[in-house]
Amino acid sequence: MSEFHINVLDQSPIATGMSPTEAIQETAELAQFCEEHGYHRYWVAEHHNTSAFAGAAPEILMAHLAARTSQIKIGSGGIMISHYSPMKIAEQFRMLATLAPGRIDLGIGRAPGGDARTSAALQAGPQAWPPEVFPQQLEMLRQFLDDAEGLSGADGGWPDDHPYRALHAQPTGSAAPQIWVLGSGGDSAIYAAQFGLPYVYAHFIGGEDGQHAIDIYRQHFKPARNCPRPVVGFALSALAAESEDAASYFAASRNLWAVRFLQGQGGIFPSLEEANAHSYSEREKLILDQVRARSLSGTASQVADHLIARQKAHAVDEFFLVTITPDAEARRISYALIAQELQKRSLLAKPELRHIA
């Protein structure tokens, strides 16, 4: 059995009776807790104009998390680059990498992280970058980052005749973020492969097995300076408790929210009391079955068994766990139980074994 890393992907969820400020405070405290329990990376998400998630500015939140921790890698999961200038992203993450050398991940995604009207409001110009220019944006972002490290020409950065040759993303220096590509389909997998970048399959979004996207990534992978071999991450919804019944109870809020979301209903996450008392209609029961099929809950042993099966099927290098429940203590316990179970089975990779940054 191959060892692997476990990581956290935190969307800063907002539950009934909780303010967005409290959701961000919980994220900060949870990052410290997960560092103490052996998690390798802690990533924060980007969502806009939603009452369900408070994480709208991951690059700012990352700076705070990096200052409150000492070893765990801090990253974005992910920056929606269609909204932003590649140079500005490079500057932000160069600054983060300078403040926390060797600990910053730049996870990027193609999705807008909000609806069309919200995307329009986020733009500095008259319209958003269309999805088809994602590879050009990604290439320019990487060129700015390489240039800031002092690379040029064939080694990376700008070609000698490029009009941006004299532009530099400050602060320059050797500290640099590691770029990752996140996605739930084949397009993102292709881009990650062609640019020689680590890839994270977002199972918690797509809900599919992920084998097709991961196969595409591995088949088309081109080795790069910072990533000589394919590196596969797998992000999934997971919650562990002392018993199956307890896990089902704490997962009920997430499940009901997802059922409502898939029917076009937004809103904050319901309380555990409301979620566990909810009477599902026949249509909702069908959707609930789909939600449960793409989620994972149970005892720590059951969760570990599932991760092991996924690791065997996809040769996963790193798992990113998305855990949502209104009970902050249950959330912490879930992350602790999973880490303890995997440590007991000697399955957690030491940092130097899977280090790619």
C-alpha positions as CSV (number, residue, x, y, z in Angstrom):
1,M,0.0,0.0,0.0
2,S,1.4,3.4,-1.0
3,E,1.6,6.2,1.4
4,F,-0.3,9.5,0.7
5,H,-0.8,12.9,2.2
6,I,-4.1,14.1,3.6
7,N,-5.1,17.8,3.2
8,V,-8.0,20.1,4.0
9,L,-10.1,22.1,1.5
10,D,-12.1,24.6,3.5
11,Q,-14.9,26.7,2.0
12,S,-15.6,28.5,5.2
13,P,-19.2,27.3,5.4
14,I,-21.9,29.5,7.1
15,A,-24.5,27.7,9.1
16,T,-27.7,28.8,10.8
17,G,-26.9,31.0,13.8
18,M,-23.4,31.7,12.6
19,S,-22.1,35.0,11.0
20,P,-19.6,35.1,8.1
21,T,-17.1,36.5,10.5
22,E,-17.5,33.5,12.8
23,A,-17.1,31.2,9.8
24,I,-13.7,32.8,8.9
25,Q,-12.7,32.6,12.6
26,E,-13.5,28.9,12.5
27,T,-11.3,28.5,9.4
28,A,-8.4,30.1,11.2
29,E,-8.7,27.9,14.2
30,L,-9.2,24.8,12.2
31,A,-6.1,25.4,10.2
32,Q,-4.0,25.4,13.4
33,F,-5.8,22.3,14.6
34,C,-5.2,20.4,11.4
35,E,-1.5,21.3,11.4
36,E,-1.3,19.8,14.9
37,H,-2.9,16.6,13.6
38,G,-0.5,15.9,10.7
39,Y,-2.3,17.4,7.7
40,H,0.0,18.5,4.9
41,R,-1.9,21.3,3.2
42,Y,-4.7,23.6,4.1
43,W,-6.5,25.2,1.1
44,V,-9.2,27.8,1.2
45,A,-11.8,28.3,-1.5
46,E,-13.1,31.3,-3.6
47,H,-16.9,31.9,-3.7
48,H,-18.7,35.1,-4.5
49,N,-22.2,36.5,-3.7
50,T,-23.3,33.4,-1.7
51,S,-24.7,33.2,1.8
52,A,-23.4,29.7,2.2
53,F,-19.6,30.3,2.1
54,A,-17.6,33.2,3.6
55,G,-14.4,32.6,1.6
56,A,-14.4,35.3,-1.0
57,A,-10.7,36.4,-0.9
58,P,-8.5,33.4,-0.5
59,E,-5.2,35.2,-1.0
60,I,-5.9,37.5,2.0
61,L,-7.2,34.7,4.2
62,M,-4.0,32.7,3.2
63,A,-1.8,35.4,4.6
64,H,-3.6,35.2,7.9
65,L,-3.4,31.4,8.0
66,A,0.3,31.3,7.2
67,A,0.9,33.7,10.0
68,R,-1.0,31.5,12.5
69,T,0.7,28.3,11.5
70,S,4.3,27.2,11.0
71,Q,4.7,24.1,8.9
72,I,1.5,23.2,7.1
73,K,1.3,24.4,3.4
74,I,-1.3,27.0,2.8
75,G,-3.0,27.3,-0.6
76,S,-6.0,28.4,-2.6
77,G,-8.5,25.9,-3.8
78,G,-8.7,27.7,-6.1
79,I,-8.2,31.2,-7.5
80,M,-10.7,31.7,-10.3
81,I,-8.3,33.3,-12.8
82,S,-10.9,34.3,-15.3
83,H,-11.6,37.3,-13.0
84,Y,-8.1,38.6,-12.7
85,S,-4.9,39.8,-14.3
86,P,-2.2,37.0,-14.4
87,M,0.3,39.7,-13.3
88,K,-1.7,40.6,-10.3
89,I,-2.2,37.0,-9.2
90,A,1.6,36.5,-9.6
91,E,2.3,39.5,-7.4
92,Q,-0.1,38.4,-4.7
93,F,1.3,34.9,-4.6
94,R,4.9,36.1,-4.9
95,M,4.3,38.2,-1.8
96,L,2.7,35.2,0.0
97,A,5.6,32.9,-0.9
98,T,8.1,35.6,0.3
99,L,6.3,35.8,3.7
100,A,6.0,32.0,4.0
101,P,8.8,30.4,1.9
102,G,8.1,26.9,0.8
103,R,4.6,26.8,2.2
104,I,2.4,28.5,-0.5
105,D,0.3,26.7,-3.1
106,L,-1.4,28.4,-5.9
107,G,-4.4,26.3,-6.8
108,I,-6.3,27.7,-9.8
109,G,-9.6,26.8,-11.5
110,R,-11.5,27.7,-14.6
111,A,-15.0,28.1,-13.0
112,P,-16.2,31.6,-12.2
113,G,-17.1,30.9,-8.6
114,G,-20.4,32.6,-8.9
115,D,-23.3,33.4,-11.3
116,A,-23.1,35.4,-14.5
117,R,-24.1,38.7,-12.9
118,T,-21.6,38.3,-10.1
119,S,-18.9,37.5,-12.6
120,A,-19.7,40.7,-14.5
121,A,-19.5,42.7,-11.2
122,L,-16.1,41.2,-10.5
123,Q,-14.6,42.4,-13.8
124,A,-12.5,45.5,-14.1
125,G,-13.4,45.8,-17.8
126,P,-16.6,45.4,-19.8
127,Q,-16.6,41.6,-19.9
128,A,-15.1,38.5,-18.3
129,W,-12.3,36.5,-19.9
130,P,-14.0,33.6,-21.8
131,P,-13.1,30.1,-20.6
132,E,-11.3,29.3,-23.8
133,V,-8.5,31.7,-23.0
134,F,-7.7,29.8,-19.7
135,P,-4.5,28.2,-21.2
136,Q,-3.2,31.6,-22.3
137,Q,-3.9,33.1,-18.9
138,L,-2.2,30.1,-17.2
139,E,0.8,30.4,-19.5
140,M,1.2,34.1,-18.7
141,L,0.8,33.5,-15.0
142,R,3.5,30.9,-15.1
143,Q,5.8,33.2,-17.1
144,F,5.4,36.0,-14.6
145,L,6.2,33.6,-11.7
146,D,9.2,32.1,-13.5
147,D,10.5,35.5,-14.4
148,A,10.3,36.6,-10.8
149,E,12.7,33.7,-9.9
150,G,15.2,35.0,-12.5
151,L,14.4,32.6,-15.3
152,S,14.2,33.5,-18.9
153,G,14.3,32.1,-22.4
154,A,14.4,28.3,-22.6
155,D,14.6,28.0,-18.8
156,G,11.2,29.6,-18.3
157,G,9.8,33.1,-17.9
158,W,9.6,35.3,-21.0
159,P,11.1,34.7,-24.4
160,D,13.7,37.2,-25.3
161,D,11.5,39.0,-27.7
162,H,8.3,39.1,-25.6
163,P,6.7,42.5,-25.0
164,Y,6.5,41.8,-21.3
165,R,10.2,40.9,-21.0
166,A,10.9,44.0,-18.9
167,L,7.9,43.5,-16.5
168,H,8.5,41.8,-13.2
169,A,6.1,40.5,-10.5
170,Q,7.4,41.8,-7.2
171,P,8.8,40.7,-4.9
172,T,11.4,38.8,-6.9
173,G,13.5,36.1,-5.4
174,S,13.8,32.4,-5.0
175,A,10.7,31.8,-2.9
176,A,7.8,30.8,-5.2
177,P,4.4,29.2,-5.0
178,Q,3.6,25.8,-6.5
179,I,0.9,26.0,-9.1
180,W,-1.9,23.3,-9.1
181,V,-4.8,22.9,-11.4
182,L,-8.2,22.0,-10.0
183,G,-11.1,20.7,-12.0
184,S,-13.9,18.2,-12.3
185,G,-13.6,17.3,-16.0
186,G,-11.3,16.5,-18.8
187,D,-10.4,20.0,-19.9
188,S,-8.7,21.0,-16.7
189,A,-6.9,17.6,-16.7
190,I,-5.5,18.3,-20.2
191,Y,-4.3,21.7,-19.2
192,A,-2.6,20.4,-16.1
193,A,-0.9,17.7,-18.2
194,Q,0.2,20.0,-20.9
195,F,1.7,22.5,-18.5
196,G,3.3,19.8,-16.4
197,L,1.4,20.8,-13.2
198,P,-0.1,18.8,-10.3
199,Y,-3.8,18.1,-10.8
200,V,-6.7,17.8,-8.3
201,Y,-9.9,16.1,-9.3
202,A,-12.8,17.8,-7.6
203,H,-15.0,14.8,-6.8
204,F,-17.0,16.8,-4.3
205,I,-18.2,18.9,-7.2
206,G,-18.5,16.5,-10.1
207,G,-19.4,13.4,-8.2
208,E,-18.1,11.1,-10.9
209,D,-15.5,8.4,-10.3
210,G,-12.8,10.7,-11.8
211,Q,-11.0,7.8,-13.6
212,H,-11.5,9.4,-17.0
213,A,-10.1,12.8,-16.1
214,I,-7.2,11.2,-14.2
215,D,-6.3,8.9,-17.1
216,I,-6.3,11.9,-19.5
217,Y,-4.0,13.7,-17.1
218,R,-1.5,10.9,-16.9
219,Q,-1.6,10.0,-20.6
220,H,-0.8,13.5,-21.7
221,F,1.5,14.6,-18.9
222,K,4.6,16.5,-19.9
223,P,7.3,16.7,-17.2
224,A,8.2,20.2,-16.0
225,R,10.9,21.8,-13.9
226,N,8.9,21.8,-10.7
227,C,6.9,18.7,-11.4
228,P,8.8,15.9,-13.2
229,R,6.1,13.3,-12.8
230,P,2.2,13.3,-12.6
231,V,0.9,14.3,-9.2
232,V,-2.8,13.5,-8.5
233,G,-4.9,15.0,-5.8
234,F,-8.4,13.9,-5.1
235,A,-10.8,16.3,-3.3
236,L,-13.9,14.7,-1.7
237,S,-16.5,15.3,0.8
238,A,-15.8,13.3,4.0
239,L,-17.0,13.2,7.6
240,A,-16.0,10.8,10.3
241,A,-17.5,10.3,13.8
242,E,-17.4,7.7,16.6
243,S,-20.3,5.7,15.0
244,E,-22.1,5.5,11.7
245,D,-25.2,7.0,13.4
246,A,-23.3,10.0,14.7
247,A,-21.7,10.6,11.3
248,S,-25.1,10.5,9.7
249,Y,-26.4,13.0,12.2
250,F,-23.6,15.5,11.7
251,A,-23.7,15.1,7.9
252,A,-27.4,15.8,7.7
253,S,-26.9,19.6,7.3
254,R,-24.6,19.3,4.4
255,N,-26.9,16.7,2.7
256,L,-30.0,18.8,3.0
257,W,-28.2,21.9,1.8
258,A,-26.9,20.0,-1.2
259,V,-30.4,18.7,-2.0
260,R,-31.7,22.2,-1.9
261,F,-28.8,23.6,-3.9
262,L,-29.3,21.1,-6.7
263,Q,-32.9,22.3,-6.9
264,G,-31.8,25.9,-7.4
265,Q,-32.3,26.9,-3.8
266,G,-29.3,28.6,-2.1
267,G,-29.1,29.8,1.5
268,I,-27.0,29.0,4.5
269,F,-26.4,25.5,5.9
270,P,-29.4,24.4,8.0
271,S,-29.0,23.6,11.7
272,L,-28.5,20.0,12.6
273,E,-31.9,20.0,14.3
274,E,-33.7,21.3,11.2
275,A,-31.7,18.9,8.9
276,N,-32.4,15.8,10.9
277,A,-36.1,16.6,11.3
278,H,-36.6,17.3,7.6
279,S,-39.2,15.2,5.8
280,Y,-37.9,14.5,2.3
281,S,-40.3,14.4,-0.6
282,E,-40.0,11.5,-3.1
283,R,-38.1,13.8,-5.5
284,E,-35.8,15.0,-2.7
285,K,-35.1,11.4,-1.7
286,L,-33.8,10.7,-5.2
287,I,-31.5,13.7,-5.1
288,L,-30.4,12.8,-1.6
289,D,-29.3,9.4,-2.9
290,Q,-27.1,11.2,-5.4
291,V,-25.7,13.5,-2.7
292,R,-24.8,10.6,-0.5
293,A,-23.2,8.7,-3.4
294,R,-20.7,11.5,-3.9
295,S,-20.1,12.0,-0.1
296,L,-18.4,9.9,2.5
297,S,-19.4,9.6,6.1
298,G,-19.0,6.9,8.7
299,T,-16.5,5.8,11.3
300,A,-12.8,6.7,10.8
301,S,-12.1,3.1,9.9
302,Q,-14.8,3.2,7.1
303,V,-13.5,6.5,5.8
304,A,-9.9,5.2,5.8
305,D,-11.1,2.1,3.9
306,H,-12.7,4.3,1.3
307,L,-9.6,6.4,0.9
308,I,-7.4,3.3,0.6
309,A,-9.7,2.0,-2.2
310,R,-9.6,5.3,-4.0
311,Q,-5.8,5.4,-3.6
312,K,-5.5,1.9,-5.1
313,A,-7.9,2.7,-8.0
314,H,-6.4,6.0,-9.0
315,A,-2.8,6.0,-7.5
316,V,-3.7,9.1,-5.6
317,D,-0.8,11.1,-4.1
318,E,-2.8,13.5,-1.9
319,F,-6.4,13.6,-0.7
320,F,-8.2,16.9,0.0
321,L,-11.0,16.5,2.5
322,V,-14.0,18.8,2.5
323,T,-15.8,18.4,5.8
324,I,-19.0,20.5,6.5
325,T,-21.1,20.3,9.6
326,P,-22.6,23.1,11.7
327,D,-21.0,21.6,14.8
328,A,-17.4,23.0,15.0
329,E,-16.3,20.4,17.5
330,A,-17.7,17.5,15.4
331,R,-15.8,19.0,12.4
332,R,-12.5,19.0,14.3
333,I,-13.1,15.5,15.7
334,S,-13.7,14.3,12.1
335,Y,-10.4,15.6,10.9
336,A,-8.6,14.2,14.0
337,L,-10.2,10.8,13.8
338,I,-9.3,10.4,10.1
339,A,-5.7,11.4,10.7
340,Q,-5.3,9.1,13.7
341,E,-6.7,6.2,11.8
342,L,-4.4,6.7,8.9
343,Q,-1.4,7.2,11.2
344,K,-2.3,4.0,13.0
345,R,-2.2,2.2,9.6
346,S,1.1,3.9,8.7
347,L,-0.3,5.3,5.5
348,L,0.6,9.0,5.9
349,A,3.5,10.1,3.8
350,K,6.3,12.0,5.3
351,P,6.7,15.5,3.7
352,E,10.0,14.6,2.0
353,L,8.4,11.6,0.3
354,R,5.9,13.5,-1.7
355,H,7.4,17.0,-1.7
356,I,7.0,18.7,-5.1
357,A,7.2,22.4,-4.2
